[in-house]
Amino acid sequence: MTVFKFTAKNGRIDYRVTNKENPTRQYVKSIMDARWSVEVYHREVKQNCGIERCQARTS
């Protein structure tokens, strides 16, 4: 297990843990960035499309 410490420009500190063998800091950062993009997407879909009110049971 490897722990990375990331410090944002505003001083916020985040710790990320991975069990991948020999991860690089850049690899972990790229995963964090991709994950954040997904979070932003889901927030936008909920806020702008009202998807949380959808009562569909099947696709």
C-alpha positions in Angstrom: 0.0 0.0 0.0 1.3 3.5 -0.9 0.1 6.8 0.5 0.4 10.1 -1.4 -0.1 13.5 0.1 -1.4 16.2 -2.2 -1.6 19.9 -1.2 -3.9 22.2 -3.1 -3.1 25.9 -3.8 -5.6 26.9 -1.1 -3.7 24.8 1.5 -6.1 21.9 1.6 -4.4 18.6 2.1 -5.7 15.3 0.6 -4.2 11.9 1.1 -4.7 9.1 -1.4 -4.0 5.5 -0.8 -3.4 2.8 -3.5 -2.6 -0.8 -3.5 -1.2 -0.7 -7.1 2.4 -1.9 -7.2 4.9 0.9 -7.8 2.5 3.7 -8.6 3.9 7.0 -9.7 2.6 10.3 -8.3 1.5 11.4 -11.8 -0.5 8.1 -12.2 -2.4 8.8 -9.0 -3.0 12.4 -9.9 -4.4 11.4 -13.3 -6.8 9.0 -11.6 -7.9 11.7 -9.2 -8.5 14.1 -12.1 -10.6 11.5 -14.0 -12.6 10.7 -10.8 -13.3 14.4 -10.3 -14.5 14.7 -13.8 -17.1 12.0 -13.2 -18.2 13.6 -10.0 -18.7 16.9 -11.8 -20.6 15.2 -14.6 -23.0 13.5 -12.2 -23.6 16.7 -10.3 -24.4 18.6 -13.5 -26.8 15.9 -14.7 -28.7 16.0 -11.4 -28.9 19.8 -11.3 -29.6 20.5 -14.9 -31.6 17.5 -16.0 -33.5 16.6 -12.9 -32.5 13.0 -13.2 -32.9 12.4 -9.5 -36.7 12.7 -10.0 -36.8 10.0 -12.7 -39.0 7.1 -11.7 -37.9 4.8 -14.6 -37.5 1.2 -13.6 -36.0 -0.1 -16.9 -33.7 1.3 -19.5 
